[in-house]
Amino acid sequence: MRASLKTAIASLLLGAMLSFIAGCSKHPSDATIAQDVQSKVAADPETKDSTVSVTAKGGKVTLKGTARSAAAQQKMEQLARQEPGISGVDNQTVVPPPIVVPAGTSLIVTVDQALSSKTSQSGQTFLATVAQPVTVDGELAIPKGASVTGTVLRAKEKGKIKGEGELALGLDSVTLHGKNYTLHTESLDSTVKGKGKRTAVTTGGGAAGGALIGGLAGGGKGAGIGALVGAAGGLLGGAFTGNKQIEIPAESALTFTLSDSLTLPPRMK
């Protein structure tokens, strides 16, 4: 009886030892843990744009680098904690501050299609392309070539004898890295009165007679589309003679001014 009991106990102890050894043999190595977490961070849509390195020692995972956002920082820690065999997570990643483009910043764009006081309609959407990059404290915020959408705020055909022709434009959004960011800009407002008389106002601080067309060619700060007086470069065609309308040909350069600041995610190195 005693022999049988001893044999049973020995078998149980042996079984427990074998199970322990088997369990230890299945424990993933630090290299495997680090590689698995790194792969998951690189594949997840929320964390893939972050620049992060993953190491593991004694089953403890350490995350270092730059996370694109606080949400990405939290998600990569969550991915690490879900990894089998870890003993802990040390999240040393940092989240850089966003880029803030201040109100008053000029945004020069070229329109992708012609606009006119005669043919354009109020509420009509137009497309444009950023013509000059925008930087903040030496850091690129909006690159040249970024897509922009705008709206015709007002469009009114000029009468033959009296009445005013008017064309007012504003920008609505800019697309960066596949995401749209809302823009708030002062409007570009040009008015041509009956019998060729003309006025020009940049709403929100511009001066009458100011420049609306040819921001690139005209060169001056605040120039929107070259000098209205004299229609520099012919960009406005016959907008100021006879009964013709305000015309902005495709590829004309327009300068808009941000009326509110624009907050963008940090640029990843």
KEFI-990583 format. One record per residue (C-alpha): y, x, z; chain. Coordinates in steps of 0.05 Angstrom, whole numbers, always signed. Last residue first. Layout:
<nodes>
+--------+--------+--------+-------+
|     py |     px |     pz | kette |
+--------+--------+--------+-------+
|      Y |      X |      Z |     A |
...
+--------+--------+--------+-------+
</nodes>
This chain:
<nodes>
+--------+--------+--------+-------+
|     py |     px |     pz | kette |
+--------+--------+--------+-------+
|  +1260 |   +213 |   -783 |     A |
|  +1262 |   +138 |   -769 |     A |
|  +1330 |   +105 |   -780 |     A |
|  +1346 |    +62 |   -720 |     A |
|  +1345 |    -14 |   -732 |     A |
|  +1409 |    -44 |   -759 |     A |
|  +1467 |    -79 |   -724 |     A |
|  +1525 |   -101 |   -768 |     A |
|  +1594 |   -109 |   -737 |     A |
|  +1635 |   -169 |   -756 |     A |
|  +1691 |   -177 |   -809 |     A |
|  +1659 |   -125 |   -853 |     A |
|  +1706 |   -107 |   -910 |     A |
|  +1687 |   -117 |   -983 |     A |
|  +1701 |    -70 |  -1040 |     A |
|  +1682 |    -93 |  -1110 |     A |
|  +1660 |    -50 |  -1169 |     A |
|  +1650 |    -86 |  -1235 |     A |
|  +1579 |    -79 |  -1262 |     A |
|  +1582 |   -149 |  -1293 |     A |
|  +1651 |   -171 |  -1314 |     A |
|  +1700 |   -203 |  -1264 |     A |
|  +1745 |   -253 |  -1300 |     A |
|  +1803 |   -293 |  -1271 |     A |
|  +1821 |   -342 |  -1325 |     A |
|  +1863 |   -342 |  -1388 |     A |
|  +1922 |   -388 |  -1398 |     A |
|  +1973 |   -338 |  -1424 |     A |
|  +1966 |   -270 |  -1392 |     A |
|  +1944 |   -249 |  -1323 |     A |
|  +1868 |   -255 |  -1328 |     A |
|  +1867 |   -225 |  -1397 |     A |
|  +1811 |   -176 |  -1383 |     A |
|  +1804 |   -167 |  -1308 |     A |
|  +1768 |   -101 |  -1314 |     A |
|  +1817 |    -77 |  -1367 |     A |
|  +1816 |     -7 |  -1338 |     A |
|  +1871 |    -25 |  -1289 |     A |
|  +1893 |    -98 |  -1294 |     A |
|  +1967 |    -80 |  -1298 |     A |
|  +1981 |   -108 |  -1229 |     A |
|  +1914 |   -126 |  -1200 |     A |
|  +1900 |    -54 |  -1182 |     A |
|  +1827 |    -38 |  -1180 |     A |
|  +1774 |    -86 |  -1154 |     A |
|  +1774 |    -82 |  -1079 |     A |
|  +1820 |    -26 |  -1061 |     A |
|  +1819 |    -20 |   -985 |     A |
|  +1822 |    +55 |   -986 |     A |
|  +1848 |    +78 |  -1054 |     A |
|  +1800 |   +103 |  -1108 |     A |
|  +1821 |    +58 |  -1165 |     A |
|  +1757 |    +74 |  -1204 |     A |
|  +1710 |    +61 |  -1147 |     A |
|  +1746 |     +1 |  -1117 |     A |
|  +1759 |    -26 |  -1187 |     A |
|  +1782 |    -98 |  -1172 |     A |
|  +1818 |   -130 |  -1114 |     A |
|  +1881 |    -90 |  -1101 |     A |
|  +1936 |   -120 |  -1059 |     A |
|  +1992 |   -162 |  -1088 |     A |
|  +1993 |   -203 |  -1024 |     A |
|  +1966 |   -161 |   -966 |     A |
|  +1896 |   -161 |   -938 |     A |
|  +1884 |   -179 |   -865 |     A |
|  +1831 |   -233 |   -862 |     A |
|  +1834 |   -259 |   -933 |     A |
|  +1845 |   -207 |   -986 |     A |
|  +1903 |   -239 |  -1024 |     A |
|  +1925 |   -234 |  -1096 |     A |
|  +1981 |   -270 |  -1130 |     A |
|  +1994 |   -284 |  -1204 |     A |
|  +2042 |   -318 |  -1251 |     A |
|  +2011 |   -326 |  -1320 |     A |
|  +2039 |   -394 |  -1340 |     A |
|  +2002 |   -430 |  -1283 |     A |
|  +1982 |   -389 |  -1222 |     A |
|  +1927 |   -337 |  -1218 |     A |
|  +1893 |   -330 |  -1150 |     A |
|  +1847 |   -275 |  -1125 |     A |
|  +1809 |   -279 |  -1059 |     A |
|  +1761 |   -226 |  -1034 |     A |
|  +1733 |   -255 |   -971 |     A |
|  +1726 |   -217 |   -905 |     A |
|  +1654 |   -199 |   -893 |     A |
|  +1597 |   -223 |   -848 |     A |
|  +1530 |   -193 |   -868 |     A |
|  +1461 |   -217 |   -848 |     A |
|  +1404 |   -168 |   -852 |     A |
|  +1345 |   -178 |   -899 |     A |
|  +1282 |   -137 |   -892 |     A |
|  +1243 |   -100 |   -947 |     A |
|  +1264 |    -31 |   -924 |     A |
|  +1337 |    -52 |   -925 |     A |
|  +1363 |   -116 |   -959 |     A |
|  +1436 |   -134 |   -949 |     A |
|  +1462 |   -203 |   -933 |     A |
|  +1519 |   -254 |   -943 |     A |
|  +1577 |   -222 |   -980 |     A |
|  +1640 |   -261 |   -997 |     A |
|  +1678 |   -282 |  -1059 |     A |
|  +1741 |   -321 |  -1076 |     A |
|  +1762 |   -340 |  -1147 |     A |
|  +1824 |   -382 |  -1160 |     A |
|  +1860 |   -410 |  -1221 |     A |
|  +1923 |   -446 |  -1200 |     A |
|  +1955 |   -509 |  -1229 |     A |
|  +2005 |   -515 |  -1284 |     A |
|  +2009 |   -510 |  -1359 |     A |
|  +1940 |   -493 |  -1385 |     A |
|  +1904 |   -506 |  -1318 |     A |
|  +1868 |   -450 |  -1282 |     A |
|  +1795 |   -462 |  -1266 |     A |
|  +1777 |   -462 |  -1192 |     A |
|  +1722 |   -422 |  -1158 |     A |
|  +1717 |   -417 |  -1082 |     A |
|  +1667 |   -384 |  -1036 |     A |
|  +1625 |   -353 |  -1091 |     A |
|  +1568 |   -326 |  -1049 |     A |
|  +1538 |   -257 |  -1040 |     A |
|  +1471 |   -222 |  -1039 |     A |
|  +1462 |   -147 |  -1032 |     A |
|  +1408 |    -99 |  -1056 |     A |
|  +1409 |    -27 |  -1032 |     A |
|  +1424 |    +23 |  -1088 |     A |
|  +1465 |    +71 |  -1045 |     A |
|  +1437 |    +73 |   -975 |     A |
|  +1462 |    +32 |   -916 |     A |
|  +1462 |    +66 |   -847 |     A |
|  +1458 |   +140 |   -862 |     A |
|  +1476 |   +181 |   -800 |     A |
|  +1539 |   +223 |   -799 |     A |
|  +1569 |   +183 |   -742 |     A |
|  +1556 |   +119 |   -782 |     A |
|  +1544 |   +126 |   -857 |     A |
|  +1551 |    +77 |   -914 |     A |
|  +1525 |    +97 |   -982 |     A |
|  +1567 |    +82 |  -1045 |     A |
|  +1551 |    +32 |  -1100 |     A |
|  +1511 |    -20 |  -1060 |     A |
|  +1482 |    -68 |  -1111 |     A |
|  +1502 |   -140 |  -1124 |     A |
|  +1471 |   -209 |  -1132 |     A |
|  +1508 |   -275 |  -1137 |     A |
|  +1498 |   -342 |  -1103 |     A |
|  +1539 |   -402 |  -1125 |     A |
|  +1571 |   -442 |  -1068 |     A |
|  +1634 |   -456 |  -1108 |     A |
|  +1617 |   -452 |  -1182 |     A |
|  +1629 |   -397 |  -1232 |     A |
|  +1649 |   -412 |  -1304 |     A |
|  +1725 |   -418 |  -1302 |     A |
|  +1745 |   -375 |  -1242 |     A |
|  +1696 |   -323 |  -1269 |     A |
|  +1638 |   -280 |  -1247 |     A |
|  +1597 |   -234 |  -1291 |     A |
|  +1529 |   -210 |  -1265 |     A |
|  +1499 |   -154 |  -1224 |     A |
|  +1562 |   -142 |  -1183 |     A |
|  +1575 |    -70 |  -1162 |     A |
|  +1583 |    -58 |  -1087 |     A |
|  +1630 |    -21 |  -1041 |     A |
|  +1623 |    -37 |   -967 |     A |
|  +1684 |    -19 |   -926 |     A |
|  +1677 |    -16 |   -850 |     A |
|  +1726 |    -60 |   -812 |     A |
|  +1674 |    -85 |   -763 |     A |
|  +1629 |    -29 |   -740 |     A |
|  +1562 |     -9 |   -769 |     A |
|  +1516 |     -6 |   -709 |     A |
|  +1453 |    +36 |   -716 |     A |
|  +1402 |    +18 |   -663 |     A |
|  +1386 |    +64 |   -603 |     A |
|  +1324 |   +107 |   -606 |     A |
|  +1260 |    +81 |   -572 |     A |
|  +1221 |   +135 |   -535 |     A |
|  +1147 |   +148 |   -528 |     A |
|  +1119 |   +177 |   -464 |     A |
|  +1066 |   +124 |   -453 |     A |
|  +1014 |   +152 |   -405 |     A |
|   +951 |   +109 |   -411 |     A |
|   +891 |   +107 |   -364 |     A |
|   +817 |   +120 |   -355 |     A |
|   +796 |   +106 |   -427 |     A |
|   +723 |    +91 |   -446 |     A |
|   +734 |    +34 |   -494 |     A |
|   +804 |    +30 |   -527 |     A |
|   +841 |    -33 |   -508 |     A |
|   +890 |     +6 |   -466 |     A |
|   +911 |    +47 |   -526 |     A |
|   +925 |    -15 |   -569 |     A |
|   +968 |    -45 |   -513 |     A |
|  +1007 |    +20 |   -508 |     A |
|  +1019 |    +17 |   -583 |     A |
|  +1043 |    -55 |   -577 |     A |
|  +1092 |    -40 |   -521 |     A |
|  +1127 |    +15 |   -561 |     A |
|  +1127 |    -28 |   -623 |     A |
|  +1162 |    -85 |   -585 |     A |
|  +1212 |    -35 |   -558 |     A |
|  +1228 |    -14 |   -629 |     A |
|  +1214 |    +40 |   -680 |     A |
|  +1174 |    +81 |   -630 |     A |
|  +1188 |   +156 |   -628 |     A |
|  +1140 |   +209 |   -603 |     A |
|  +1087 |   +218 |   -549 |     A |
|  +1028 |   +175 |   -527 |     A |
|   +980 |   +203 |   -475 |     A |
|   +910 |   +174 |   -466 |     A |
|   +870 |   +189 |   -403 |     A |
|   +795 |   +195 |   -416 |     A |
|   +791 |   +263 |   -384 |     A |
|   +843 |   +287 |   -433 |     A |
|   +868 |   +246 |   -492 |     A |
|   +922 |   +259 |   -545 |     A |
|   +961 |   +212 |   -590 |     A |
|  +1021 |   +230 |   -633 |     A |
|  +1075 |   +179 |   -652 |     A |
|  +1125 |   +169 |   -708 |     A |
|  +1133 |    +94 |   -713 |     A |
|  +1127 |    +57 |   -779 |     A |
|  +1055 |    +37 |   -767 |     A |
|  +1070 |     +3 |   -701 |     A |
|  +1082 |    -70 |   -717 |     A |
|  +1038 |    -73 |   -779 |     A |
|   +979 |    -40 |   -742 |     A |
|   +944 |    +13 |   -784 |     A |
|   +977 |    +77 |   -759 |     A |
|   +972 |    +54 |   -686 |     A |
|   +898 |    +37 |   -696 |     A |
|   +883 |   +104 |   -728 |     A |
|   +918 |   +142 |   -672 |     A |
|   +879 |   +102 |   -620 |     A |
|   +813 |   +119 |   -654 |     A |
|   +830 |   +192 |   -662 |     A |
|   +851 |   +200 |   -589 |     A |
|   +788 |   +166 |   -563 |     A |
|   +743 |   +207 |   -609 |     A |
|   +775 |   +272 |   -588 |     A |
|   +770 |   +253 |   -514 |     A |
|   +695 |   +241 |   -523 |     A |
|   +665 |   +172 |   -522 |     A |
|   +618 |   +154 |   -465 |     A |
|   +550 |   +139 |   -495 |     A |
|   +516 |   +200 |   -463 |     A |
|   +543 |   +180 |   -396 |     A |
|   +512 |   +111 |   -401 |     A |
|   +445 |   +140 |   -421 |     A |
|   +448 |   +188 |   -362 |     A |
|   +464 |   +130 |   -315 |     A |
|   +408 |    +88 |   -345 |     A |
|   +359 |   +145 |   -337 |     A |
|   +379 |   +155 |   -265 |     A |
|   +372 |    +81 |   -250 |     A |
|   +303 |    +79 |   -282 |     A |
|   +281 |   +140 |   -244 |     A |
|   +305 |   +110 |   -179 |     A |
|   +268 |    +45 |   -195 |     A |
|   +205 |    +82 |   -214 |     A |
|   +207 |   +124 |   -150 |     A |
|   +215 |    +61 |   -109 |     A |
|   +155 |    +29 |   -143 |     A |
|   +112 |    +91 |   -134 |     A |
|   +131 |    +96 |    -61 |     A |
|   +113 |    +23 |    -51 |     A |
|    +46 |    +32 |    -86 |     A |
|    +30 |    +93 |    -44 |     A |
|    +47 |    +55 |    +19 |     A |
|     +0 |     +0 |     +0 |     A |
+--------+--------+--------+-------+
</nodes>
